[in-house]
Amino acid sequence: MPNNIAPSESEISLAELRGDCARMAPHWVVPAKAAPTPVAPSLIHGVTVPDASARLIDAMSEYGD
């Protein structure tokens, strides 16, 4: 009787995982990317940031000082 029980994750080697992925790759369909629609500069009015987020970023000196 064949063993139909899948091995646990710790029993699968990286090489086996890469092989499984390589065999599955032809079955994966990649949808066509749609080009983003450009936005007119006149429609851009700035960015609104919630107060809590602004305080968080302000407290991170490596990003703002």
C-alpha positions as CSV (number, residue, x, y, z in Angstrom):
1,M,0.0,0.0,0.0
2,P,1.5,3.4,-1.0
3,N,2.3,6.0,1.6
4,N,-0.1,8.9,0.9
5,I,0.9,10.9,4.0
6,A,2.8,14.1,3.1
7,P,6.1,14.6,5.0
8,S,6.2,17.3,7.6
9,E,7.8,20.6,6.7
10,S,11.0,19.7,8.7
11,E,11.4,16.6,6.5
12,I,11.4,18.5,3.2
13,S,14.8,19.7,2.0
14,L,15.4,23.0,0.2
15,A,16.3,21.1,-2.9
16,E,13.0,19.2,-2.8
17,L,11.1,22.4,-2.3
18,R,12.8,24.1,-5.2
19,G,12.1,21.0,-7.4
20,D,8.4,21.1,-6.4
21,C,8.2,24.8,-7.3
22,A,10.0,24.3,-10.6
23,R,7.5,21.6,-11.6
24,M,4.6,23.8,-10.6
25,A,5.8,27.0,-12.3
26,P,4.5,26.1,-15.8
27,H,1.0,25.8,-14.2
28,W,1.0,29.3,-12.7
29,V,-0.7,31.9,-14.8
30,V,0.7,35.5,-14.5
31,P,-1.9,38.1,-15.4
32,A,-0.9,40.8,-17.7
33,K,0.0,44.0,-15.9
34,A,-2.1,47.0,-16.7
35,A,-0.1,50.2,-17.0
36,P,-1.1,52.7,-14.3
37,T,-3.1,55.7,-15.5
38,P,-1.2,58.9,-15.1
39,V,-2.7,61.5,-12.8
40,A,-2.6,65.1,-13.8
41,P,-0.5,67.2,-11.4
42,S,-3.5,69.6,-11.0
43,L,-5.3,66.7,-9.3
44,I,-2.6,66.1,-6.7
45,H,-3.3,68.3,-3.6
46,G,-0.9,66.8,-1.1
47,V,-1.0,63.9,1.3
48,T,-3.1,63.7,4.4
49,V,-1.3,61.8,7.3
50,P,-3.2,60.9,10.5
51,D,-1.9,62.6,13.6
52,A,-0.8,59.4,15.2
53,S,1.3,58.4,12.1
54,A,2.9,61.9,11.9
55,R,3.9,61.7,15.6
56,L,5.4,58.2,15.0
57,I,7.5,59.4,12.1
58,D,8.5,62.6,13.9
59,A,9.8,60.5,16.8
60,M,12.1,58.6,14.4
61,S,15.1,60.8,14.2
62,E,16.8,58.9,11.5
63,Y,14.0,59.7,9.1
64,G,13.4,63.3,9.9
65,D,16.4,65.0,11.4
